[in-house]
Every structure is written in structure tokens, then in C-alpha cells.
Amino acid sequence: MPIVNVVLLEGRTQAQKDDMYKEVTDALCRTLECRPDQVRIMVQDFANADFAVAGKSVEAILAERAARTG
């Protein structure tokens, strides 16, 4: 039974996630020769304030970019 953990930053719609579930399931079934009912997908959505790159939250990085581009 394939189990996939997907980590995303906030901002994806439910429709986008639903499309991803189907595409990932299809790819796993094709490559691992399993049935769709055997596939498990877990999604963790992180707020931009709860994920950091190089010591800054993504929220702060996006705010800095927005301030530079006006």
C-alpha cells in the first residue's frame, strides 16, 4: 500500500488538491502496479508564517518582495 505525504504552503484551492490526488494516484498505480483503493495521500498545509527559508518566514519573504515591487 503506497502512502504519500505531501507538504504544501498555504494557497492551493481544494480543486487543485483534488486534481493532485488523482494525478498522484494514477502515477502510483501505473508505476507500482497497485489499485487506486490501495493508495493513501496525506496533505499537510503550512501557513506561510510557519515555514522559513534562510532564517525568515515565507510570510516575511513575500512581504519583502511585495514592498520591493510596489
PDB file of N, CA, C and O in Angstrom:
ATOM      1  N   MET A   1       0.842  -1.172   0.000  1.00  0.00           N
ATOM      2  CA  MET A   1       0.000   0.000   0.000  1.00  0.00           C
ATOM      3  C   MET A   1       0.892   1.241   0.000  1.00  0.00           C
ATOM      4  O   MET A   1       1.573   1.501   0.992  1.00  0.00           O
ATOM      5  N   PRO A   2       0.903   2.009  -1.085  1.00  0.00           N
ATOM      6  CA  PRO A   2       1.682   3.249  -1.114  1.00  0.00           C
ATOM      7  C   PRO A   2       1.050   4.314  -0.212  1.00  0.00           C
ATOM      8  O   PRO A   2      -0.161   4.532  -0.239  1.00  0.00           O
ATOM      9  N   ILE A   3       1.883   4.957   0.570  1.00  0.00           N
ATOM     10  CA  ILE A   3       1.457   6.071   1.407  1.00  0.00           C
ATOM     11  C   ILE A   3       2.351   7.252   1.056  1.00  0.00           C
ATOM     12  O   ILE A   3       3.575   7.171   1.161  1.00  0.00           O
ATOM     13  N   VAL A   4       1.728   8.347   0.640  1.00  0.00           N
ATOM     14  CA  VAL A   4       2.469   9.534   0.212  1.00  0.00           C
ATOM     15  C   VAL A   4       2.125  10.686   1.135  1.00  0.00           C
ATOM     16  O   VAL A   4       0.955  10.928   1.433  1.00  0.00           O
ATOM     17  N   ASN A   5       3.147  11.394   1.585  1.00  0.00           N
ATOM     18  CA  ASN A   5       2.958  12.588   2.399  1.00  0.00           C
ATOM     19  C   ASN A   5       3.352  13.792   1.560  1.00  0.00           C
ATOM     20  O   ASN A   5       4.487  13.876   1.090  1.00  0.00           O
ATOM     21  N   VAL A   6       2.432  14.720   1.370  1.00  0.00           N
ATOM     22  CA  VAL A   6       2.666  15.914   0.570  1.00  0.00           C
ATOM     23  C   VAL A   6       2.616  17.121   1.503  1.00  0.00           C
ATOM     24  O   VAL A   6       1.646  17.305   2.239  1.00  0.00           O
ATOM     25  N   VAL A   7       3.658  17.933   1.468  1.00  0.00           N
ATOM     26  CA  VAL A   7       3.710  19.136   2.285  1.00  0.00           C
ATOM     27  C   VAL A   7       3.582  20.339   1.356  1.00  0.00           C
ATOM     28  O   VAL A   7       4.339  20.474   0.395  1.00  0.00           O
ATOM     29  N   LEU A   8       2.621  21.209   1.651  1.00  0.00           N
ATOM     30  CA  LEU A   8       2.363  22.388   0.829  1.00  0.00           C
ATOM     31  C   LEU A   8       2.326  23.636   1.692  1.00  0.00           C
ATOM     32  O   LEU A   8       1.980  23.586   2.872  1.00  0.00           O
ATOM     33  N   LEU A   9       2.684  24.738   1.090  1.00  0.00           N
ATOM     34  CA  LEU A   9       2.424  26.026   1.719  1.00  0.00           C
ATOM     35  C   LEU A   9       1.002  26.436   1.370  1.00  0.00           C
ATOM     36  O   LEU A   9       0.467  26.033   0.337  1.00  0.00           O
ATOM     37  N   GLU A  10       0.403  27.227   2.224  1.00  0.00           N
ATOM     38  CA  GLU A  10      -0.977  27.635   2.024  1.00  0.00           C
ATOM     39  C   GLU A  10      -1.166  28.314   0.668  1.00  0.00           C
ATOM     40  O   GLU A  10      -0.228  28.865   0.092  1.00  0.00           O
ATOM     41  N   GLY A  11      -2.389  28.260   0.181  1.00  0.00           N
ATOM     42  CA  GLY A  11      -2.706  28.980  -1.043  1.00  0.00           C
ATOM     43  C   GLY A  11      -3.275  28.120  -2.161  1.00  0.00           C
ATOM     44  O   GLY A  11      -3.760  28.659  -3.156  1.00  0.00           O
ATOM     45  N   ARG A  12      -3.231  26.798  -2.027  1.00  0.00           N
ATOM     46  CA  ARG A  12      -3.823  25.949  -3.062  1.00  0.00           C
ATOM     47  C   ARG A  12      -5.312  25.803  -2.809  1.00  0.00           C
ATOM     48  O   ARG A  12      -5.753  25.750  -1.661  1.00  0.00           O
ATOM     49  N   THR A  13      -6.078  25.738  -3.876  1.00  0.00           N
ATOM     50  CA  THR A  13      -7.514  25.537  -3.736  1.00  0.00           C
ATOM     51  C   THR A  13      -7.800  24.052  -3.528  1.00  0.00           C
ATOM     52  O   THR A  13      -6.947  23.200  -3.774  1.00  0.00           O
ATOM     53  N   GLN A  14      -9.006  23.763  -3.074  1.00  0.00           N
ATOM     54  CA  GLN A  14      -9.398  22.366  -2.924  1.00  0.00           C
ATOM     55  C   GLN A  14      -9.425  21.673  -4.280  1.00  0.00           C
ATOM     56  O   GLN A  14      -9.082  20.495  -4.387  1.00  0.00           O
ATOM     57  N   ALA A  15      -9.833  22.401  -5.313  1.00  0.00           N
ATOM     58  CA  ALA A  15      -9.846  21.819  -6.666  1.00  0.00           C
ATOM     59  C   ALA A  15      -8.434  21.426  -7.104  1.00  0.00           C
ATOM     60  O   ALA A  15      -8.248  20.372  -7.711  1.00  0.00           O
ATOM     61  N   GLN A  16      -7.444  22.258  -6.803  1.00  0.00           N
ATOM     62  CA  GLN A  16      -6.057  21.927  -7.139  1.00  0.00           C
ATOM     63  C   GLN A  16      -5.607  20.680  -6.391  1.00  0.00           C
ATOM     64  O   GLN A  16      -4.952  19.811  -6.966  1.00  0.00           O
ATOM     65  N   LYS A  17      -5.953  20.589  -5.122  1.00  0.00           N
ATOM     66  CA  LYS A  17      -5.578  19.416  -4.335  1.00  0.00           C
ATOM     67  C   LYS A  17      -6.274  18.167  -4.866  1.00  0.00           C
ATOM     68  O   LYS A  17      -5.661  17.104  -4.953  1.00  0.00           O
ATOM     69  N   ASP A  18      -7.547  18.290  -5.219  1.00  0.00           N
ATOM     70  CA  ASP A  18      -8.274  17.150  -5.771  1.00  0.00           C
ATOM     71  C   ASP A  18      -7.628  16.663  -7.060  1.00  0.00           C
ATOM     72  O   ASP A  18      -7.515  15.458  -7.282  1.00  0.00           O
ATOM     73  N   ASP A  19      -7.201  17.599  -7.915  1.00  0.00           N
ATOM     74  CA  ASP A  19      -6.503  17.226  -9.149  1.00  0.00           C
ATOM     75  C   ASP A  19      -5.193  16.504  -8.831  1.00  0.00           C
ATOM     76  O   ASP A  19      -4.849  15.514  -9.477  1.00  0.00           O
ATOM     77  N   MET A  20      -4.470  17.007  -7.837  1.00  0.00           N
ATOM     78  CA  MET A  20      -3.206  16.384  -7.437  1.00  0.00           C
ATOM     79  C   MET A  20      -3.442  14.972  -6.926  1.00  0.00           C
ATOM     80  O   MET A  20      -2.676  14.065  -7.251  1.00  0.00           O
ATOM     81  N   TYR A  21      -4.499  14.766  -6.122  1.00  0.00           N
ATOM     82  CA  TYR A  21      -4.800  13.428  -5.610  1.00  0.00           C
ATOM     83  C   TYR A  21      -4.967  12.444  -6.764  1.00  0.00           C
ATOM     84  O   TYR A  21      -4.430  11.337  -6.735  1.00  0.00           O
ATOM     85  N   LYS A  22      -5.716  12.864  -7.776  1.00  0.00           N
ATOM     86  CA  LYS A  22      -5.956  11.981  -8.917  1.00  0.00           C
ATOM     87  C   LYS A  22      -4.663  11.692  -9.673  1.00  0.00           C
ATOM     88  O   LYS A  22      -4.376  10.539  -9.996  1.00  0.00           O
ATOM     89  N   GLU A  23      -3.881  12.737  -9.957  1.00  0.00           N
ATOM     90  CA  GLU A  23      -2.642  12.563 -10.724  1.00  0.00           C
ATOM     91  C   GLU A  23      -1.628  11.696  -9.973  1.00  0.00           C
ATOM     92  O   GLU A  23      -0.992  10.825 -10.568  1.00  0.00           O
ATOM     93  N   VAL A  24      -1.481  11.933  -8.677  1.00  0.00           N
ATOM     94  CA  VAL A  24      -0.535  11.134  -7.886  1.00  0.00           C
ATOM     95  C   VAL A  24      -1.012   9.687  -7.817  1.00  0.00           C
ATOM     96  O   VAL A  24      -0.212   8.763  -7.965  1.00  0.00           O
ATOM     97  N   THR A  25      -2.297   9.486  -7.594  1.00  0.00           N
ATOM     98  CA  THR A  25      -2.844   8.132  -7.549  1.00  0.00           C
ATOM     99  C   THR A  25      -2.613   7.416  -8.872  1.00  0.00           C
ATOM    100  O   THR A  25      -2.171   6.267  -8.889  1.00  0.00           O
ATOM    101  N   ASP A  26      -2.912   8.089  -9.980  1.00  0.00           N
ATOM    102  CA  ASP A  26      -2.709   7.487 -11.303  1.00  0.00           C
ATOM    103  C   ASP A  26      -1.245   7.096 -11.512  1.00  0.00           C
ATOM    104  O   ASP A  26      -0.953   6.007 -12.005  1.00  0.00           O
ATOM    105  N   ALA A  27      -0.323   7.997 -11.134  1.00  0.00           N
ATOM    106  CA  ALA A  27       1.109   7.729 -11.325  1.00  0.00           C
ATOM    107  C   ALA A  27       1.560   6.539 -10.476  1.00  0.00           C
ATOM    108  O   ALA A  27       2.316   5.689 -10.946  1.00  0.00           O
ATOM    109  N   LEU A  28       1.100   6.479  -9.238  1.00  0.00           N
ATOM    110  CA  LEU A  28       1.484   5.369  -8.373  1.00  0.00           C
ATOM    111  C   LEU A  28       0.920   4.047  -8.884  1.00  0.00           C
ATOM    112  O   LEU A  28       1.615   3.031  -8.887  1.00  0.00           O
ATOM    113  N   CYS A  29      -0.307   4.059  -9.305  1.00  0.00           N
ATOM    114  CA  CYS A  29      -0.915   2.816  -9.818  1.00  0.00           C
ATOM    115  C   CYS A  29      -0.189   2.339 -11.073  1.00  0.00           C
ATOM    116  O   CYS A  29       0.037   1.141 -11.248  1.00  0.00           O
ATOM    117  N   ARG A  30       0.168   3.261 -11.927  1.00  0.00           N
ATOM    118  CA  ARG A  30       0.868   2.911 -13.165  1.00  0.00           C
ATOM    119  C   ARG A  30       2.276   2.381 -12.884  1.00  0.00           C
ATOM    120  O   ARG A  30       2.681   1.369 -13.455  1.00  0.00           O
ATOM    121  N   THR A  31       3.012   3.048 -12.022  1.00  0.00           N
ATOM    122  CA  THR A  31       4.413   2.686 -11.809  1.00  0.00           C
ATOM    123  C   THR A  31       4.618   1.576 -10.782  1.00  0.00           C
ATOM    124  O   THR A  31       5.579   0.813 -10.877  1.00  0.00           O
ATOM    125  N   LEU A  32       3.721   1.483  -9.804  1.00  0.00           N
ATOM    126  CA  LEU A  32       3.874   0.478  -8.751  1.00  0.00           C
ATOM    127  C   LEU A  32       2.911  -0.694  -8.916  1.00  0.00           C
ATOM    128  O   LEU A  32       2.913  -1.632  -8.120  1.00  0.00           O
ATOM    129  N   GLU A  33       2.096  -0.626  -9.955  1.00  0.00           N
ATOM    130  CA  GLU A  33       1.140  -1.696 -10.243  1.00  0.00           C
ATOM    131  C   GLU A  33       0.256  -2.019  -9.039  1.00  0.00           C
ATOM    132  O   GLU A  33       0.143  -3.168  -8.615  1.00  0.00           O
ATOM    133  N   CYS A  34      -0.360  -0.975  -8.509  1.00  0.00           N
ATOM    134  CA  CYS A  34      -1.285  -1.149  -7.396  1.00  0.00           C
ATOM    135  C   CYS A  34      -2.661  -0.628  -7.807  1.00  0.00           C
ATOM    136  O   CYS A  34      -2.815   0.018  -8.843  1.00  0.00           O
ATOM    137  N   ARG A  35      -3.645  -0.922  -6.980  1.00  0.00           N
ATOM    138  CA  ARG A  35      -5.001  -0.454  -7.237  1.00  0.00           C
ATOM    139  C   ARG A  35      -5.200   0.924  -6.589  1.00  0.00           C
ATOM    140  O   ARG A  35      -4.557   1.234  -5.586  1.00  0.00           O
ATOM    141  N   PRO A  36      -6.087   1.750  -7.159  1.00  0.00           N
ATOM    142  CA  PRO A  36      -6.343   3.063  -6.563  1.00  0.00           C
ATOM    143  C   PRO A  36      -6.790   2.998  -5.107  1.00  0.00           C
ATOM    144  O   PRO A  36      -6.443   3.876  -4.317  1.00  0.00           O
ATOM    145  N   ASP A  37      -7.546   1.984  -4.747  1.00  0.00           N
ATOM    146  CA  ASP A  37      -8.017   1.885  -3.364  1.00  0.00           C
ATOM    147  C   ASP A  37      -6.900   1.548  -2.373  1.00  0.00           C
ATOM    148  O   ASP A  37      -7.115   1.569  -1.161  1.00  0.00           O
ATOM    149  N   GLN A  38      -5.728   1.242  -2.880  1.00  0.00           N
ATOM    150  CA  GLN A  38      -4.585   0.958  -2.011  1.00  0.00           C
ATOM    151  C   GLN A  38      -3.734   2.206  -1.742  1.00  0.00           C
ATOM    152  O   GLN A  38      -2.858   2.184  -0.878  1.00  0.00           O
ATOM    153  N   VAL A  39      -3.988   3.273  -2.470  1.00  0.00           N
ATOM    154  CA  VAL A  39      -3.172   4.493  -2.361  1.00  0.00           C
ATOM    155  C   VAL A  39      -3.710   5.381  -1.239  1.00  0.00           C
ATOM    156  O   VAL A  39      -4.915   5.610  -1.131  1.00  0.00           O
ATOM    157  N   ARG A  40      -2.799   5.870  -0.416  1.00  0.00           N
ATOM    158  CA  ARG A  40      -3.125   6.820   0.650  1.00  0.00           C
ATOM    159  C   ARG A  40      -2.292   8.079   0.430  1.00  0.00           C
ATOM    160  O   ARG A  40      -1.084   8.001   0.207  1.00  0.00           O
ATOM    161  N   ILE A  41      -2.938   9.228   0.494  1.00  0.00           N
ATOM    162  CA  ILE A  41      -2.235  10.505   0.326  1.00  0.00           C
ATOM    163  C   ILE A  41      -2.598  11.388   1.508  1.00  0.00           C
ATOM    164  O   ILE A  41      -3.774  11.620   1.790  1.00  0.00           O
ATOM    165  N   MET A  42      -1.573  11.875   2.192  1.00  0.00           N
ATOM    166  CA  MET A  42      -1.767  12.787   3.316  1.00  0.00           C
ATOM    167  C   MET A  42      -1.209  14.146   2.916  1.00  0.00           C
ATOM    168  O   MET A  42      -0.101  14.238   2.389  1.00  0.00           O
ATOM    169  N   VAL A  43      -1.970  15.185   3.166  1.00  0.00           N
ATOM    170  CA  VAL A  43      -1.524  16.544   2.836  1.00  0.00           C
ATOM    171  C   VAL A  43      -1.401  17.346   4.120  1.00  0.00           C
ATOM    172  O   VAL A  43      -2.304  17.359   4.957  1.00  0.00           O
ATOM    173  N   GLN A  44      -0.265  18.012   4.253  1.00  0.00           N
ATOM    174  CA  GLN A  44      -0.052  18.942   5.359  1.00  0.00           C
ATOM    175  C   GLN A  44       0.065  20.334   4.743  1.00  0.00           C
ATOM    176  O   GLN A  44       0.968  20.592   3.947  1.00  0.00           O
ATOM    177  N   ASP A  45      -0.844  21.221   5.112  1.00  0.00           N
ATOM    178  CA  ASP A  45      -0.777  22.604   4.666  1.00  0.00           C
ATOM    179  C   ASP A  45      -0.134  23.441   5.769  1.00  0.00           C
ATOM    180  O   ASP A  45      -0.578  23.422   6.917  1.00  0.00           O
ATOM    181  N   PHE A  46       0.897  24.162   5.410  1.00  0.00           N
ATOM    182  CA  PHE A  46       1.551  25.042   6.370  1.00  0.00           C
ATOM    183  C   PHE A  46       1.240  26.489   6.031  1.00  0.00           C
ATOM    184  O   PHE A  46       1.255  26.885   4.865  1.00  0.00           O
ATOM    185  N   ALA A  47       0.960  27.265   7.049  1.00  0.00           N
ATOM    186  CA  ALA A  47       0.806  28.708   6.869  1.00  0.00           C
ATOM    187  C   ALA A  47       2.166  29.287   6.515  1.00  0.00           C
ATOM    188  O   ALA A  47       3.196  28.795   6.976  1.00  0.00           O
ATOM    189  N   ASN A  48       2.169  30.323   5.702  1.00  0.00           N
ATOM    190  CA  ASN A  48       3.432  30.952   5.295  1.00  0.00           C
ATOM    191  C   ASN A  48       4.238  31.431   6.501  1.00  0.00           C
ATOM    192  O   ASN A  48       5.465  31.514   6.435  1.00  0.00           O
ATOM    193  N   ALA A  49       3.562  31.742   7.590  1.00  0.00           N
ATOM    194  CA  ALA A  49       4.257  32.183   8.806  1.00  0.00           C
ATOM    195  C   ALA A  49       4.922  31.022   9.537  1.00  0.00           C
ATOM    196  O   ALA A  49       5.778  31.233  10.396  1.00  0.00           O
ATOM    197  N   ASP A  50       4.534  29.812   9.201  1.00  0.00           N
ATOM    198  CA  ASP A  50       5.048  28.634   9.903  1.00  0.00           C
ATOM    199  C   ASP A  50       6.100  27.863   9.114  1.00  0.00           C
ATOM    200  O   ASP A  50       6.435  26.732   9.466  1.00  0.00           O
ATOM    201  N   PHE A  51       6.620  28.465   8.056  1.00  0.00           N
ATOM    202  CA  PHE A  51       7.644  27.831   7.228  1.00  0.00           C
ATOM    203  C   PHE A  51       8.699  28.881   6.932  1.00  0.00           C
ATOM    204  O   PHE A  51       8.373  29.997   6.527  1.00  0.00           O
ATOM    205  N   ALA A  52       9.957  28.531   7.130  1.00  0.00           N
ATOM    206  CA  ALA A  52      11.023  29.516   6.976  1.00  0.00           C
ATOM    207  C   ALA A  52      12.080  29.041   5.996  1.00  0.00           C
ATOM    208  O   ALA A  52      12.320  27.844   5.839  1.00  0.00           O
ATOM    209  N   VAL A  53      12.701  30.006   5.343  1.00  0.00           N
ATOM    210  CA  VAL A  53      13.818  29.770   4.433  1.00  0.00           C
ATOM    211  C   VAL A  53      14.915  30.762   4.818  1.00  0.00           C
ATOM    212  O   VAL A  53      14.670  31.966   4.897  1.00  0.00           O
ATOM    213  N   ALA A  54      16.104  30.261   5.053  1.00  0.00           N
ATOM    214  CA  ALA A  54      17.251  31.110   5.384  1.00  0.00           C
ATOM    215  C   ALA A  54      16.963  32.051   6.555  1.00  0.00           C
ATOM    216  O   ALA A  54      17.385  33.207   6.557  1.00  0.00           O
ATOM    217  N   GLY A  55      16.247  31.540   7.539  1.00  0.00           N
ATOM    218  CA  GLY A  55      16.018  32.309   8.756  1.00  0.00           C
ATOM    219  C   GLY A  55      14.865  33.289   8.709  1.00  0.00           C
ATOM    220  O   GLY A  55      14.670  34.052   9.654  1.00  0.00           O
ATOM    221  N   LYS A  56      14.092  33.287   7.623  1.00  0.00           N
ATOM    222  CA  LYS A  56      12.942  34.183   7.503  1.00  0.00           C
ATOM    223  C   LYS A  56      11.719  33.370   7.135  1.00  0.00           C
ATOM    224  O   LYS A  56      11.789  32.431   6.342  1.00  0.00           O
ATOM    225  N   SER A  57      10.584  33.755   7.732  1.00  0.00           N
ATOM    226  CA  SER A  57       9.351  33.065   7.367  1.00  0.00           C
ATOM    227  C   SER A  57       9.002  33.394   5.918  1.00  0.00           C
ATOM    228  O   SER A  57       9.352  34.458   5.407  1.00  0.00           O
ATOM    229  N   VAL A  58       8.321  32.485   5.279  1.00  0.00           N
ATOM    230  CA  VAL A  58       7.889  32.739   3.903  1.00  0.00           C
ATOM    231  C   VAL A  58       6.976  33.961   3.877  1.00  0.00           C
ATOM    232  O   VAL A  58       6.994  34.732   2.918  1.00  0.00           O
ATOM    233  N   GLU A  59       6.190  34.134   4.917  1.00  0.00           N
ATOM    234  CA  GLU A  59       5.328  35.315   5.018  1.00  0.00           C
ATOM    235  C   GLU A  59       6.155  36.595   4.940  1.00  0.00           C
ATOM    236  O   GLU A  59       5.796  37.520   4.211  1.00  0.00           O
ATOM    237  N   ALA A  60       7.261  36.656   5.685  1.00  0.00           N
ATOM    238  CA  ALA A  60       8.134  37.832   5.667  1.00  0.00           C
ATOM    239  C   ALA A  60       8.802  38.000   4.303  1.00  0.00           C
ATOM    240  O   ALA A  60       8.929  39.121   3.810  1.00  0.00           O
ATOM    241  N   ILE A  61       9.223  36.907   3.699  1.00  0.00           N
ATOM    242  CA  ILE A  61       9.863  36.965   2.375  1.00  0.00           C
ATOM    243  C   ILE A  61       8.892  37.509   1.341  1.00  0.00           C
ATOM    244  O   ILE A  61       9.261  38.353   0.523  1.00  0.00           O
ATOM    245  N   LEU A  62       7.653  37.033   1.370  1.00  0.00           N
ATOM    246  CA  LEU A  62       6.651  37.516   0.421  1.00  0.00           C
ATOM    247  C   LEU A  62       6.333  38.994   0.652  1.00  0.00           C
ATOM    248  O   LEU A  62       6.137  39.748  -0.301  1.00  0.00           O
ATOM    249  N   ALA A  63       6.284  39.398   1.902  1.00  0.00           N
ATOM    250  CA  ALA A  63       6.024  40.820   2.226  1.00  0.00           C
ATOM    251  C   ALA A  63       7.162  41.696   1.721  1.00  0.00           C
ATOM    252  O   ALA A  63       6.925  42.785   1.198  1.00  0.00           O
ATOM    253  N   GLU A  64       8.395  41.227   1.875  1.00  0.00           N
ATOM    254  CA  GLU A  64       9.557  41.994   1.372  1.00  0.00           C
ATOM    255  C   GLU A  64       9.500  42.106  -0.148  1.00  0.00           C
ATOM    256  O   GLU A  64       9.764  43.176  -0.699  1.00  0.00           O
ATOM    257  N   ARG A  65       9.166  41.037  -0.818  1.00  0.00           N
ATOM    258  CA  ARG A  65       9.060  41.073  -2.283  1.00  0.00           C
ATOM    259  C   ARG A  65       7.976  42.036  -2.731  1.00  0.00           C
ATOM    260  O   ARG A  65       8.162  42.802  -3.677  1.00  0.00           O
ATOM    261  N   ALA A  66       6.838  41.990  -2.041  1.00  0.00           N
ATOM    262  CA  ALA A  66       5.739  42.876  -2.404  1.00  0.00           C
ATOM    263  C   ALA A  66       6.119  44.347  -2.197  1.00  0.00           C
ATOM    264  O   ALA A  66       5.739  45.207  -2.992  1.00  0.00           O
ATOM    265  N   ALA A  67       6.867  44.631  -1.128  1.00  0.00           N
ATOM    266  CA  ALA A  67       7.295  46.003  -0.866  1.00  0.00           C
ATOM    267  C   ALA A  67       8.269  46.502  -1.936  1.00  0.00           C
ATOM    268  O   ALA A  67       8.243  47.677  -2.302  1.00  0.00           O
ATOM    269  N   ARG A  68       9.125  45.612  -2.436  1.00  0.00           N
ATOM    270  CA  ARG A  68      10.093  45.994  -3.471  1.00  0.00           C
ATOM    271  C   ARG A  68       9.420  46.248  -4.823  1.00  0.00           C
ATOM    272  O   ARG A  68       9.832  47.127  -5.580  1.00  0.00           O
ATOM    273  N   THR A  69       8.388  45.469  -5.108  1.00  0.00           N
ATOM    274  CA  THR A  69       7.731  45.588  -6.428  1.00  0.00           C
ATOM    275  C   THR A  69       6.607  46.602  -6.416  1.00  0.00           C
ATOM    276  O   THR A  69       6.065  46.951  -7.465  1.00  0.00           O
ATOM    277  N   GLY A  70       6.254  47.077  -5.226  1.00  0.00           N
ATOM    278  CA  GLY A  70       5.270  48.136  -5.101  1.00  0.00           C
ATOM    279  C   GLY A  70       3.911  47.672  -5.336  1.00  0.00           C
ATOM    280  O   GLY A  70       2.968  48.461  -5.264  1.00  0.00           O
TER     281      GLY A  70
END
